[in-house]
């Protein structure tokens, strides 16, 4: 999944999955609770998966990209 937003600043790359860490949203100038991505990471981990989040291109301002990896169930 990706968006057309400002991307994730370099200084925040390692922090976005921490509980209560939040960046100011560019359009509203407000912050979120900072819980959403920490919940996503925790749930992915509980299912032996992972989540990756980064910028669509090497430069900031090109939108963010998110990938959720979950193992395939063996039947």
N, C-alpha and C positions, 0 to 999 in steps of 0.2 A: 504494500500500500504506500502511496506517496501523496504529498500535497504540493501546493504552489506557494506556501508561506515562506518566511524568511530563513528557514533552516534552523539548525542548532548551532549556536556559537561554540567555538573550540573550547572555551573555558568550561562549558557546561556538559561536554560529551560524556565525562565520567560520572557526572552527578545526577543526570536526569532520572535514574532509577532509584534514587534515595528517597525515602519517605519524607514528605513535606518540602522537598526541593521544588521550586517553581520559578519559571521565568516570567517576566512581564509579557503579556500578550500584546502584539504590535497594534492591533486595531482598537482594543478596549482599554489598554494601558493598565489592566488589572491582572492579578495573579490567580491561579487556581489553588486548590487545596494541596496539590503536590502529592496526591495519593494514587492517581490513575496508573501511571507507569510502574510504580512500585508493586501494585496489585497484579498487573500483567506479568511482571517478571516472577513474582512469587508463584502464581498459578502455573506459569510455564515450567518452572522448576519442579513443582509438585508432580507434573506429568512427564518429567525427565526431558523437557524441551528447553528451548532458549528463545530469547527475543533479541533482535538486533535493531538498533535505531541509529540513523546517521543522516547525512545530507545526500541529496541525489547526485550532486557533483562535488568536486573537491572544494569549491568555494562556497562560503556562506551566502545565503540569499537565493539559493536555487531550489528550495523546498526540502522537506524532510522525507525520509524513507523508513518504513518499518517492515520487518519480516519476523513472523512468528514460526518457529520450527517445533513441531511435535512429532514424536516417534510414531511410526505406523504400528497399529496393533497386529499382532500375529495370532491368527486363529487356527 
